[in-house]
């Protein structure tokens, strides 16, 4: 029977990338699959493996769209799935209602990527979404911290399982030569002996790029040849550029803009950082950096403690504590220490967070819910 995925959109985002990893990866298990995205945002549509199953857009408008709901119910009726896999709250709500409208008896599995949402979303969760979560057949959390948070707020404990995110360790592998890395550095005005700190994140307020820029300024004042490669783009770019100018770091901090392939930029850095003050439930950016043999300096929020073992494959610091961030980065200016932690990061990723291991766990879960042994 078919495993049907329902996601809000195919726009840029960790949850969307995760959904496509599963949709594309399940083909080798023999599961018939289908994918519906509710809103026509299609930045990641090119990453869909069309051979894996059918793909359809429900053409939802903004807000509550009951016409779109009717179309979704017709799609569920036509697909006749054995399992509907919902990604986050909005698709869950509509999937539950669509199942009720069709009278279809399929099972619903929710994959939840959020911890501590904004206030408005917290209110919606309490008043609207929580009952729909508790009517699922299973809730998949992507970190143990996230599971504890939501089960402490009323989601049924017997429904919960934890499956950590995974990363393609064959694709994200630092096989770049030093000449290739040097070429990227020279493109941005960085020298061989510069200490290049990377951050790969959308330029949004909660990512706190400003804290990292201040840390670079402090390291520079100590005589460390610190530079920063900001990989990505977003609505806060002008504000971040203003911060760079305010600290006089126009030559030390460079924004690459959006990149379809981040690997050459990760490879050119000595270490990677995630400095968010809001919760990173289980960061794909951290996993990609770790797979590329980069130690990660990460704010201790959300699932960070499940990814970074302090002093082993990177360093944790209290969110918003720039002094602690500087101290962690300073320790990585020791080249031997940096390389040692980078090797450990790669090893841990291969052992625990490789993409095929994540997909195997989901295949077993879907197979159980379809009444098979993990293969459709």
N, C-alpha and C positions, 0 to 999 in steps of 0.2 A: 504494500500500500504506500501511497505517496506521503512524503514529508513536505509540508508546505510552510515556507517561511514568510512572515509578514513583518515588514520594517517600515518606518515612517518615510524614508527616502533613500536615495543612493547618493546623497551629498557627502561631503568630506566629514569624516568622524570615525572614532575608534569603534563604536558599535556597528556602524555600517561596514567597515573593513572586516570586522570579526564575522559578521553575517555572511559576507562573500567568501571568506575563508572556509566556512562550514559548507555553504552551498556548493562551492567548487570541489571541495575535498571529499564530499560524501559519495561521489560518483564511483569510486573504487570499491565501495561496499555494496553496490548494487541497489541502493535506494533510489526509486523514482522520486524526483524532487521538483518543486515549483517555488517560484519566488514572486511575491506581490509587494510593490512599494507604493505607499499611499499617495505621496505627493511627487510631482514631476520635478525632482531635483536629481540630476543624472551625472554628476561629476565622476562617479565611480562606475558608471554603466560599462565602460570599456573593459573593466576588470572581470566582468561576468563571463564565465565559461558557458557559452550557449549550449554546448553539448551536455552539460550537467542537468538541464531541465528547462521548463518553460519559465518565461519572465514576463510580467505584466504590470502595468501601472494603473492604479485605481482612479487617478485624476481627482484626488480630494482637493477641495478648496480650503482656505484658512478657516480656523474655528471648527465647530461641530458641523459635520457634513453628512446629512442623512441620505442625500442622493448618492453620495459616495458609498455610504454604508450599504445601500441596496445593490450597487454594483459589486461590492465586496462579497455580499451574501450570494449573489449569482455565481461569482467566481468559485467560492467554496463549494457550492452545489455542483458545479461542473467538474472541479478537480477531484472532489470526493476523497479528501485526505484522511489518512489514518491518524496523523498527528499534525497539529498546527503549532508551529514554533513562533512565538511572538517576541519581538525585540523591544523591550522597555514599555512604558505605560500606555502611550497613545495607541499603538497597534493592539495591545492586550485588550483594551476597552472595546475596540471595534470588532476584534476577533470573537470575543465572548458573545457580543450581541449578534454578530453574524451567525455564529453557531446556533444560537437560540432561534433566530429567524428561520434557519433552514431545517431545524430539527435534527441536524447531523450529530451523530454520537461520537465523533472523533475526540481524542484527547488533546489537551492544550498544555504546552510547556512554555513557560516564560523564561527568557534569558534577560536578566536584569543587570544593567551596567552602572547604575547610579547609587551614590551614597551622599547623604546630606544635600538634597537639592535646594535651590533657591526657595525663599519663603512662599511664593505663590504656588510653586510645585509641591511644597510640603502640605499646603492647605488642600490642594487637589488630591494628593495622596491620601490624606485622612478622610476627606469627605466623599471622594469619587472612586479612586482606584483600588484602595485596600481590599474592599469586598471582592473585586474581580481577581486580585492576586490569590485570595484565599479560596477561590473556586477553581483554581488551576489544578492540574494533576501533578505538576512539579514546578518548582522555582529554582532556576540555576543562578547562583551567585558567582561572581568571578573572583572574589576574595573572601577569606574567612572573616576579616574585619567587617566587610559589607554585610555578610550574613548575620553576624551578631548584632549589628546596628539595627537591621530591619526586623529581625525576630524579636528584638527587645521593644519594638514598636508595634507589635501585634500581628505580624505575618506568621502563619502557622509553621511551627518548627518541623513537623513531620513531612512537609512538602519540600524542604530545602536541601540542596546539594551544592557543593563548591567544585567548579571546574575552572581552573586558572586559564587565562588567555595563553595563547601560544604564538610562536614566531617561526617563520620558515628559515631554519638555520643553514640551509644550503644557499638560499638567496642572500640572506644577510650574513655574509662571511667576509672578513677582511682579507681578501686575496689581492688587494691593490698593492702595486709596487711603490717603493719610496719615491720614484720619479713621478708617478701619477699623483701621489699625495702632495709632493712638492709643487706640482703644477697647479693644483687647487689652491694651495697656500699662496703661491705667487700671484695668482689671479686676484686675490683680495689684499695683497700687500703684506702678507705674513712671511716671516723668515723661517729658516730651518730650525733655529734654536728658540723660537717663540713658544710660549706655553699657550696653546690654543684650546680654549674652553668652548664647547658647543652647547647649543640648546635647540631642540627641534620641537616646536610647538606653535600652534596658531597664535597670532599676536592678539590676544584677548586679555582683559583686565586680570582675570584670576590666575593667569600664567606667571605674572609678576616678573616680567623681564627686567623691570627697573631695579629689582633687588640684585640681580646678577650683574647689571651694568655698574651699580655702586660697588659690588665686590671686586670687579675688575679694576675700578678706580683705586680702591684701597690696596690691591696687590701691586698695582703700578707704582703707587706712592712708596711702597717698600722696596722698590727696585726689581720686582719680578717682571719679566717681559710678557705680561699677560695680555692676551687678545681674546676676542669672543666672536664666534661665528653664529649668527642668529639665523637658523634655517626655517623659513616659512614666511607667511604673510598674514594679514588680518586687519581688522578695523582699528587697532591701536597703533598702527605703524607710525603715524605722524607723531603721536605722543611719545613713542619709544625713541624715535629719531630726535625729538626735542630733548629727551633725557640724555642721550648720547652727546648731544651738543653742549648741554649744561655741564657735563663732567669733562668736557674737552677731549673726548675719546673718538673723534671722527676717524682717526687712523687705526684705532685699536678694536673697534666694534663695527662689524659689517653685517648688514641684513641681506640675505641671498634672494629674498622673494620666494614664492611658491616653487617647489621642485617636485617633479613627478618621480624622480629617482634620487633619494636622499643618500644613498650609500657612499658615493665619492666624497660627500661633504662630511659624513660621519667619520670616514676613514682618515680624513685630513686633520681631525681634532685629536688632542691628547686625551680628553675625557669629555663626558657629556653630563649635563645637569637637567634637573627638573625642580623648579623652585616655586611651584604652585602653593598658594595659601589655602585654596579650597581643595577638597578631596580628589585625589587621583585614585579611582577605585582599583584598577590594576593596569598600569600604564603600558600601552603597546610601544610607545616611544622608548621607554626604559628597556623593554625586552629587545627591541631592535638594536639599541646601543650596546647592550650586553652581548648580543650575538655577534656584533662587530668587534668584540674584544676590547670594549671601552669601559673603564670603571665609571660608575654613575654616582654623582652627588645629588641626593634627592631629599626634598623636604619630607619629614616623617608624618605624612598624612595618608589616610586610607590604607591601601594594600602595600604601601612602600616597604613596610617591615617584612613582608612576605617575598619581596623581590631583592632588596638590598640587605646583605648581611654585613653589618657595620665593621669595617676594617678588613673584610674578606674580599668582596667584589665591588666595594664602593664605600660611601659614607652617607650616613643620615644626619640631618640637622633639623632643629625646631623651625617650623614654617615661619617665615618673616624675620628670622634672626640672622641678619646680614653678617654679624661678627662670626657666628658659628659657621656660616657658609664660607667665609674667607678662610677660616681655620682649616676646614675640610679641603678646600682647593689647594691651600698651601702645602698640605701633606702630599698632594699628587704632583707637586713640582719636582719631587724626587723621582727621577726617571725610572729607576729600578722598581720602586714601590708602585708607580703607575702601571708599569708593564705587568707586574705580578698580579695586581688586582684585575687588570684587564683579562689576563689568561683565566683567572678564576671566574670572571663574569661569563666568559664563553663556555667554560666547562659546566657551570650551573645551568645555563640556558639549554645546552644540549641534553643534560641529564633530566631536567625537570620541566622545561617549557617549550620543547620542540613542537612544532605545529602538528606533526603526525600523531604525537601522543595526545594532544588535545582533541583532535578529530576522532581518534580511537575511543576516547571516553564518551564523546557525544554520540558516536555510532552505537555504542553499547546502551546508552540511555534511550535513544530512539528505538533501537531494536527491542528493548524491554517493554517499552510502551506500545509497540506494534505487536507484541507477543511472539517475537522471533528471538534468535540468539545473537542479534546484532547485525544480521545481514537480511535485507528484505527479500 
